[in-house]
Amino acid sequence: MYKVLSTLMRLSLIWISLLILLAGSASAASKPARTDTVAAGAYIVNVSLSKDPPYVDEAFDVTVVPHNSAQKLTGKVIVQPGPGTNGAEIPTTLQAVGGKDDSLRASVHIPVQGAWNIIVQLDGPQGSGHASIAVTVGAPGAMQPWLAWLIGASPLVFIAIWIGTQHRYRHSLLKPQSAEAVE
């Protein structure tokens, strides 16, 4: 019985360890969370967000990929508060990303929860243009998932210890007593 309990305890510890280690791997996806096709003046571009919804004060990437890769575009991203959101505009310059699709990327963070507009301003050979994408910024969870699992699974350790002590106590009662102990 003791071997079964120790094996069960080891398996549960391995399972909990795997949950803790793999809790953050879901956010490591290479695919963008959201992609919108918009017209910024004369330029048709795909605007991709790395997180949807973005969270307060967590940086996320805005990637702009023009449909016509021959156009050399420059510009910036302006994060503007929407109706009912108390905040200020945050401009960020778009940087060229290495690759053959001439994409541009900006890393932005939004400091206040609520409705926001991501405005992409582009300059190129056909003049300037801008496009807007509405996003709702959420608040992050109260705690990290690994910490929540650790707290939630902590009673299992105490239950395993209690079962182990009860098992040892039962075995001590069932042991045959020696002749010296009887006298």
Buried (B, 14 or more C-beta within 10 A) or exposed (E): EEEEEEEEBEEBBEEBEEBBEEBEEEEEEEEBBBEBEBEBBBBBBBBBBBBBBBBBEEEBBBBBBBEEEEBEBBBBBBBBBBEEBEBEEBEBEBEEBEEEEBBBBBEBBBEBBBBBBBBBBBBBEEEBBBBBBEBEBBEEEEEEBBEEBBEEBEEEEEEBEEBBEEBEEEEEEEEEEEEEEEE
